């Protein structure tokens, strides 16, 4: 059985696509998981660990008004972080993590509140608007367990999107091989 990171690297390689990561509560753990896989250099563009709230705006382009109104632990913030990583690092796919690992609540959110996000190319051709998904998590455990589960969850979300894209590509190839029918 392979790891989620291994599967991510394999699918990105097969698709000829690249990945960028934006992290807050995971502090570089997502990037570490990906880069631990042999061959990751073919697909991994880089990462931004924007732990401080203002860096989410300055480095990733997260809307300052959104951050002021809702704080850093928010679904829209996660989505904008993924989009910002994708844009800033020139990747096909961007993923992001933001949340509260503890020991104290943050921005009015309890410990274990985490948002993970993925943004990638549209399934309807590269010229279309990007597609994205955000997962809202309520995790239990200590700080290390919350961070570890956040990594697992964002990789699982990315895998779901990549498998969907792979299935779409296979259908497109089948259509071409069958004379367009």
N, C-alpha and C positions, 0 to 999 in steps of 0.2 A: 504494500500500500504506500502510495506516495504522499508527500505533504502537500497542503494547499499551495504553499509557495512554489514548490516544484511544478505543480499543475499550472499555476499562473504563468511561470516562465516558459513552460512548454507551449501553452496555447498562444501566448504572445509571439513566440518564435515562429510557430506555424503560420500565424496570421501576418507576420512581418510588421508587428506593431510594437509601440514603446509605452513605458509606464513612468509616471512621476508621482511622488508621494508628498502629502502635506500632513504633518503630525503635530498634535498638541499633547494630550495626556500620555500618549505612547512614547513620546520622547525619542524617536528613532528606531523603535522596535520593529515597525513594519518594514522599514528600509533594511534593517539587519536581517530579517527573515528572508526577504527577496534576495539580497546579495550573498546570502549563505548558499544559495543554489548555484552549482556549477553552470556556467553559460549565461548567467544573469546579465553580464556586461553587454550582451547582444540586444537586450530589451530595456534595461533599467537606465533612465536618463538621470535621475537624482532625486533628492528630497529636500524639503524645507521643514525644519522643526521650529515652528512658530509657537513657542510655549507662552510667551507674553502676548496679551490681547492685542496691543497696538501693532505687533509684528504681523498679525493676521491681516490687518489692513495694509500696512506698509509693504510687505513682501508678497502677499497673495492677492491683494486687491479686494478683500472682503469689505463690504460697505460699512463705513464708519458709523453711519446712522443706525444701521442694524446692530452693530456691536454695542453702541451706546444704549439702545432701547432694550435689547434682549440679553446682552452679555455674550460671551464666547461659547457657551454651552447651548447650542440651538441647531435645529435641523437646517435652516437656511444658511447659517454660518458654515456648517459642514459642507453643504453643497457648493458654496462659493469658494471654500478652501480647495476642494477637489478641482473645480474649474480653474482656480488661480494657479495651482501647481501644474496643471496640464498646459496652461498658457505660458507661464513663466519659464518652464523647463522644456517646452516644445515637444510634448509627448502626445500620443494618440489617446491615452487613458490617464486619468488622474484619480487618486483616491485620497481620502482624508479621514482623520480621527479627531474628535474633540469631545471632552467630557470631564467628569469629576471622578478621579481615582481615590480621593480622600487624602488625609483623614477627615477633612472638614468640607461642608457644603460650599458651593461656589455659585455666584450669580443667581442665588435663590433656588439652585438645583441641588437635590440630595446626592450624596455619594452613590456611585453606581449608575448615574445618568450619563449615557454616552450616545453620541451620534456618529455614525460612519457613513461615508458617501463615496460614490463612484460617478465619474463623468467620462463618457467615451464618445466615439464617433457615432453619428446617426446610422441606423441600420439601412437607411434609404439613400446611401451614397454620401460621399465625403463633403459635398457642397451643402448638405442639409444641416439644420441646427443639431448640436450635440444632444445626446440623451444622458440622463442621469438618474440615479436612485439614491435614496437616503434611508438608512435603517436607524430606528430609535431603539435603544437598549436600556433595560433596567437590570443591572448586574449586581450580584451578591458576591461577597468575599472581601479579602483584604486588598490593599493597593496593588500588589503584584498580580493577584488573580484577575482583578478588573482590567488591568493593562493587558495581560496575556489574552483574555477573552476578547478585548477590543481588537487586537491584532487578528485573532482567528476570525472574528466577525467581518472585518473589512475585507480580508482575503476571500472569505466565502461569498460575500456580496459581489466582489469582482469576478470570481469564478462563475457565478450564475450569469453575469452579463457576458462574459467571454464564451461560455458554452452556448448561450443563446445566439451570439454572433456567429460562432462556428457552425451551428446548425443552419443558420441563414445562408452562410457562405456555401455550405455543402448543397443546399437546395438550389442556389444560383448556379453552381457548377453542374449539377445534374440537369438543370434546364438547358444550359448551353450544350451539354453532351447529347441531349435528346432532341436537338434541333429546335430548341425554344418552346417545346410543348410540355 
